[in-house]
Amino acid sequence: MADPSLARKVLETEAAAILALIDRLDGGFMKAVQLVLDCRGRVILTGMGKSGIICRKIAATLSSTGTPAFFLHPAEAVHGDLGVIQADDVVIAMSYSGETEELTRVLETIKRLGARLVAITGDLGSTLAQAADVALDCHVSAEACPMNLVPTASTTAALALGDALAMTVSVEKGFKPEDFANLHPGGKLGKRLMRARQLMHAGDAAPVVSLDTVMRDIIYTMSSKGLGMTSVVDTDGRLAGIITDGDLRRRMEVTPDIKGLLARDVMTSHPITITAETLAVEALALLEQRKITSVVVIDADRRVEGVLHLHDLWRTEMV
């Protein structure tokens, strides 16, 4: 059986590389954040080899948190793709040595166009660092590779530094959960951040009866809408209560013949409600906490806007 001691050493080395970055988060880091915040164009990530792979991930993280970003391969840039760089852009260039030939060849164009340059490098004295408007230090004392050759700790540190930059920018921009949901409509996280109005049964699909609705019509409404409940509204159209299958069963235990009862006689007053802007994940937590299967969605005047059922949340693959 293989000895896990090397694996532990790899994790310890990479963890130490990340922790060492904390003391380097100085004014230079905040200047890089400000450059991205002030960017009127796009944020362009560029790097070769393993650094390029890290750049792709950072670009994806920036884009998913509201900052337009994409990856530019430096070798392809010098063979015709340099035209994508514009004066309003911010270029984030990554090279641990800071001397990667393909990357240094695009520096002159970046500076000539007037685009701002952020370097992420392990050598602040390198060509890349010296050409940058701000250079972020991701130097590591050693790679996690036993031969100290394969980029491991250095790429992990660069990725963590890129994540720190992206998250700081997103907070400074006021990026909110609803913004994330808008950018991730197809993913599970995005679905958890959908609003009740996007999932609820509204209009004719929402079960609603009045206080004086007779039992036959109450049962018909509950059956036809298929939610096992109905909301009850007063003469002004405001929510007065709800009636569930459980309410009817409990009432039949004390009043076997309920045919002559009205909605006001069997409803539960002051039911739990949410607004149309309630997050799906919050609605799910409420339903689970109260051990109920549906909740009425109301507006500021307590008028019924719809009904959100547990099955609606299940269909979003949230649970």
C-alpha positions in Angstrom: 0.0 0.0 0.0 1.3 3.5 -0.9 2.5 5.7 1.9 0.3 8.8 2.3 3.1 10.8 3.9 4.0 12.4 0.6 0.4 13.4 -0.1 0.3 15.0 3.4 3.5 16.9 2.6 2.1 18.2 -0.7 -1.0 19.5 1.1 1.0 21.1 3.9 3.3 22.8 1.4 0.5 24.2 -0.7 -1.4 25.3 2.4 1.7 27.1 3.6 2.1 28.8 0.2 -1.4 30.2 0.5 -1.0 31.4 4.1 2.2 33.2 3.2 0.2 35.4 0.8 -1.8 37.0 3.6 1.0 39.3 4.7 1.5 40.4 1.1 -1.9 41.9 0.8 -0.7 45.5 0.9 -1.5 48.6 -1.0 -0.4 47.0 -4.2 -3.2 44.4 -4.0 -5.8 47.1 -3.4 -4.4 49.1 -6.3 -5.0 46.0 -8.5 -8.5 45.8 -7.1 -9.1 49.4 -8.0 -7.8 49.0 -11.5 -10.3 46.2 -12.1 -13.1 48.3 -10.5 -12.3 51.3 -12.7 -12.0 49.1 -15.9 -14.3 50.5 -18.6 -13.4 47.7 -21.0 -12.8 44.0 -20.3 -10.4 42.2 -18.0 -8.1 40.0 -20.0 -6.2 37.2 -18.3 -3.1 35.8 -20.1 -0.4 33.2 -19.3 1.4 30.2 -20.7 1.2 26.6 -19.7 0.0 25.9 -16.1 -0.3 29.7 -15.5 -2.6 29.8 -18.5 -4.8 27.2 -16.9 -5.0 29.2 -13.7 -5.8 32.3 -15.8 -8.7 30.6 -17.4 -10.2 29.8 -14.0 -9.7 33.3 -12.6 -11.3 34.7 -15.8 -14.3 32.4 -15.2 -14.6 33.4 -11.6 -14.5 37.1 -12.5 -17.1 36.7 -15.2 -19.4 34.7 -12.9 -19.3 37.5 -10.3 -20.2 40.3 -12.6 -16.8 41.4 -14.1 -16.5 40.7 -17.9 -13.3 38.8 -18.3 -11.8 36.3 -20.8 -8.6 34.4 -21.4 -6.1 35.4 -24.2 -3.4 32.9 -25.1 -0.1 34.9 -25.3 1.3 32.7 -28.2 -1.9 33.3 -30.2 -1.8 37.0 -29.3 1.4 37.5 -31.1 0.1 35.7 -34.1 -2.9 37.9 -34.8 -5.0 38.1 -31.6 -3.5 41.2 -30.1 -6.3 43.2 -31.7 -8.6 42.1 -28.9 -6.7 44.3 -26.4 -8.1 47.8 -26.2 -7.0 50.9 -24.3 -9.9 50.6 -21.8 -8.9 47.0 -20.9 -7.1 45.7 -17.8 -4.7 42.9 -18.6 -3.8 40.5 -15.8 -0.6 38.6 -16.9 0.6 35.6 -15.0 4.1 34.1 -15.1 6.0 32.7 -12.1 9.4 33.6 -13.5 8.1 36.8 -15.1 10.3 36.1 -18.1 8.0 33.8 -20.2 9.0 34.7 -23.7 5.5 34.5 -25.3 4.2 36.8 -22.5 7.0 39.4 -22.6 6.5 39.8 -26.3 3.0 41.2 -25.8 4.1 43.8 -23.2 5.1 46.4 -25.7 1.6 46.3 -27.3 -0.2 46.5 -24.0 1.8 49.6 -23.0 1.5 51.2 -26.4 -2.2 50.9 -26.4 -2.5 52.3 -22.9 -4.2 49.3 -21.3 -3.5 48.8 -17.6 -1.3 45.8 -16.6 -1.5 43.7 -13.4 1.3 41.1 -13.0 1.0 38.0 -10.9 4.5 36.7 -10.6 7.0 35.0 -8.2 9.8 37.6 -9.1 9.1 41.2 -8.5 12.3 42.1 -10.3 11.4 40.4 -13.5 10.6 41.9 -16.8 6.9 41.4 -16.4 6.8 42.9 -12.9 8.8 45.9 -13.9 6.4 46.6 -16.9 3.3 46.3 -14.8 1.2 49.1 -13.3 1.1 46.9 -10.2 2.8 43.5 -9.5 1.4 40.9 -7.1 3.9 38.7 -5.4 3.0 34.9 -5.4 6.5 33.7 -4.6 6.7 30.3 -2.8 9.6 29.0 -0.8 9.3 25.6 -2.5 7.1 23.6 -4.9 5.1 20.7 -3.5 6.9 18.5 -6.1 9.5 16.3 -4.4 12.0 17.5 -7.1 10.9 21.1 -6.7 10.2 21.3 -10.4 6.6 20.8 -11.2 4.4 23.9 -10.7 2.3 22.9 -7.7 2.5 25.2 -4.8 3.1 28.2 -7.1 0.0 27.6 -9.2 -2.1 27.0 -6.1 -0.9 30.3 -4.6 -1.6 32.1 -7.9 -5.1 30.7 -8.0 -5.8 31.7 -4.4 -4.5 35.2 -5.1 -6.7 35.4 -8.2 -9.7 34.3 -6.1 -8.9 36.9 -3.5 -8.8 39.6 -6.1 -12.1 38.4 -7.7 -13.9 38.2 -4.4 -12.7 41.6 -3.2 -13.8 43.1 -6.5 -17.2 41.5 -6.3 -17.9 42.8 -2.8 -16.7 46.3 -3.7 -19.0 46.3 -6.7 -22.0 45.3 -4.5 -22.5 42.0 -6.2 -25.6 40.4 -4.6 -27.1 36.9 -4.5 -29.7 37.9 -7.0 -26.9 39.0 -9.4 -25.4 35.6 -9.0 -28.7 33.9 -9.8 -29.1 36.0 -12.9 -25.7 34.8 -14.2 -26.3 31.2 -13.2 -29.9 30.4 -14.2 -29.0 26.8 -15.2 -26.9 25.7 -12.2 -28.0 24.3 -8.9 -26.7 27.3 -7.0 -28.6 29.7 -9.3 -31.8 27.7 -8.8 -31.4 28.0 -5.1 -31.2 31.8 -5.6 -34.3 32.1 -7.7 -37.2 34.2 -6.4 -40.5 32.9 -5.2 -42.2 34.8 -8.1 -40.3 32.6 -10.6 -41.6 29.3 -9.1 -45.0 30.0 -7.5 -48.4 29.1 -8.8 -49.9 32.5 -9.8 -53.0 33.8 -11.5 -55.6 31.1 -12.3 -53.2 28.5 -11.0 -53.3 29.8 -7.4 -56.1 28.4 -5.3 -58.2 31.2 -3.7 -61.6 31.2 -2.1 -63.6 33.8 -0.1 -64.6 33.7 3.5 -68.1 32.7 2.6 -67.2 30.0 0.1 -69.2 26.8 0.7 -67.6 23.5 1.4 -68.4 22.0 -2.0 -66.6 24.8 -3.8 -63.7 24.7 -1.3 -63.1 21.1 -2.0 -63.4 21.6 -5.8 -60.9 24.5 -5.7 -58.4 22.4 -3.6 -58.8 19.4 -5.9 -58.6 21.2 -9.2 -55.5 23.3 -8.3 -53.8 20.2 -7.0 -51.9 21.8 -4.2 -53.7 20.2 -1.2 -54.7 23.7 0.1 -56.4 27.0 -0.7 -55.9 30.5 0.5 -58.9 32.4 1.9 -59.4 36.1 1.2 -61.7 38.7 2.8 -64.0 41.1 0.9 -61.0 43.4 0.2 -59.1 40.6 -1.3 -56.6 40.4 1.5 -55.4 37.1 2.9 -57.5 36.0 5.9 -56.3 32.4 6.2 -55.7 29.1 4.5 -57.4 25.7 4.4 -55.4 22.5 3.9 -56.2 18.9 3.6 -55.1 18.5 7.2 -57.5 21.3 8.3 -60.4 19.4 6.7 -59.5 16.1 8.3 -59.1 17.6 11.7 -62.5 19.3 11.5 -64.2 16.1 10.4 -62.9 14.4 13.6 -65.1 16.8 15.6 -67.8 17.6 13.0 -68.4 14.5 10.8 -70.8 16.4 8.5 -68.9 19.5 7.3 -71.0 20.1 4.1 -72.7 23.1 5.7 -69.6 24.9 6.8 -68.0 27.9 5.2 -64.4 28.7 4.5 -64.3 31.0 7.6 -65.3 28.0 9.8 -62.5 25.7 8.9 -59.6 28.0 7.9 -56.4 28.6 9.8 -56.1 32.3 10.5 -52.8 34.2 10.3 -51.0 31.7 8.1 -47.3 31.7 7.4 -46.5 33.9 4.3 -43.6 35.0 2.2 -43.2 37.7 -0.5 -42.5 37.2 -4.1 -38.9 38.4 -3.6 -38.2 35.6 -1.1 -35.2 33.5 -2.2 -36.1 29.9 -3.1 -33.5 28.6 -0.7 -35.1 30.7 2.1 -38.6 29.4 1.2 -37.3 25.8 1.3 -35.8 26.4 4.8 -39.1 27.8 6.0 -41.1 24.9 4.7 -38.8 22.4 6.2 -38.6 24.2 9.6 -42.4 24.5 9.9 -43.0 21.0 8.4 -45.5 22.3 5.8 -45.8 21.7 2.1 -46.9 25.1 0.8 -46.9 28.8 1.7 -48.9 31.7 0.4 -47.1 34.5 -1.4 -48.5 38.0 -0.6 -47.8 41.6 -1.5 -47.4 44.6 0.8 -51.2 44.9 1.2 -51.5 41.2 2.0 -53.1 40.4 -1.3 -52.5 36.9 -2.6 -49.9 36.8 -5.4 -49.5 33.1 -5.6 -48.7 29.8 -3.7 -45.3 28.2 -3.5 -45.4 24.4 -3.0 -42.6 22.2 -1.9 -42.8 20.3 -5.2 -42.0 23.5 -7.0 -38.7 23.6 -5.2 -38.0 19.9 -5.7 -38.4 20.5 -9.5 -35.6 23.0 -9.4 -33.2 20.1 -8.2 -32.6 22.1 -5.0 -33.1 19.1 -2.8 
